[in-house]
Amino acid sequence: MNTQVITSEAAAHESTYALLVRSEEKSRNAFEMIAFTLFILSAVFSIWQVAHQPVLLPAGAIIGSATAQTVQQEQVCVQS
């Protein structure tokens, strides 16, 4: 009888994690698995979409205008 009292006291002080593990719900587990799968797939798709998006930099306009200014300066020096 003494061991039964100790066992019931241990069960009364069981951790929250142990209670959660023991009270496993199959429908909740299926829902969580689907939700996490969709979350991971959406993150992967978002990263893939950003990686394949073209980046438009104004570097071509800057290089083109610098080249045009250099040509104009050379023409002024030649004409002088």
C-alpha positions as CSV (number, residue, x, y, z in Angstrom):
1,M,0.0,0.0,0.0
2,N,2.9,2.3,0.6
3,T,4.1,2.0,-3.0
4,Q,0.6,3.0,-4.3
5,V,0.7,6.2,-2.3
6,I,4.1,7.1,-3.7
7,T,2.9,6.3,-7.2
8,S,-0.2,8.5,-6.9
9,E,1.9,11.4,-5.5
10,A,4.3,11.1,-8.5
11,A,1.4,11.2,-10.9
12,A,0.0,14.3,-9.2
13,H,3.3,16.1,-9.7
14,E,3.8,15.1,-13.3
15,S,5.3,17.7,-15.6
16,T,3.3,19.6,-18.2
17,Y,5.4,18.1,-20.9
18,A,4.7,14.6,-19.7
19,L,1.0,15.4,-19.7
20,L,1.2,16.8,-23.3
21,V,3.1,13.8,-24.6
22,R,0.6,11.4,-23.0
23,S,-2.5,13.2,-24.3
24,E,-1.6,12.8,-27.9
25,E,-4.4,13.8,-30.3
26,K,-4.1,12.3,-33.7
27,S,-6.3,14.8,-35.5
28,R,-4.2,17.7,-34.0
29,N,-1.0,16.0,-35.1
30,A,-2.3,15.6,-38.7
31,F,-3.4,19.3,-38.7
32,E,0.0,20.5,-37.4
33,M,1.9,18.4,-39.9
34,I,-0.1,19.9,-42.8
35,A,0.2,23.4,-41.4
36,F,4.0,23.1,-40.9
37,T,4.4,21.6,-44.3
38,L,2.5,24.4,-46.0
39,F,4.5,27.0,-44.0
40,I,7.8,25.5,-45.1
41,L,6.7,25.2,-48.7
42,S,5.5,28.8,-48.7
43,A,8.9,30.0,-47.3
44,V,10.8,28.0,-49.9
45,F,8.6,29.3,-52.7
46,S,9.1,32.9,-51.5
47,I,12.8,32.5,-51.4
48,W,12.8,30.9,-54.9
49,Q,10.7,33.7,-56.3
50,V,12.9,36.4,-54.9
51,A,16.0,34.6,-56.2
52,H,14.7,34.4,-59.7
53,Q,13.5,38.0,-59.9
54,P,15.6,40.3,-62.1
55,V,17.4,43.2,-60.4
56,L,17.3,46.4,-62.3
57,L,20.3,48.6,-61.3
58,P,20.8,52.1,-62.6
59,A,24.5,51.3,-63.2
60,G,24.0,51.3,-66.9
61,A,22.7,54.9,-66.9
62,I,25.6,56.0,-64.7
63,I,28.2,54.4,-66.9
64,G,26.6,55.6,-70.0
65,S,26.4,59.3,-68.8
66,A,30.1,59.1,-67.6
67,T,31.1,57.8,-71.0
68,A,29.2,60.5,-72.8
69,Q,30.8,63.2,-70.6
70,T,34.2,61.9,-71.3
71,V,33.6,61.9,-75.1
72,Q,32.3,65.5,-74.9
73,Q,35.3,66.6,-72.9
74,E,37.7,65.0,-75.5
75,Q,35.8,66.8,-78.3
76,V,36.2,70.1,-76.6
77,C,39.9,69.6,-76.1
78,V,40.4,68.6,-79.7
79,Q,38.5,71.7,-81.0
80,S,40.4,74.1,-78.8
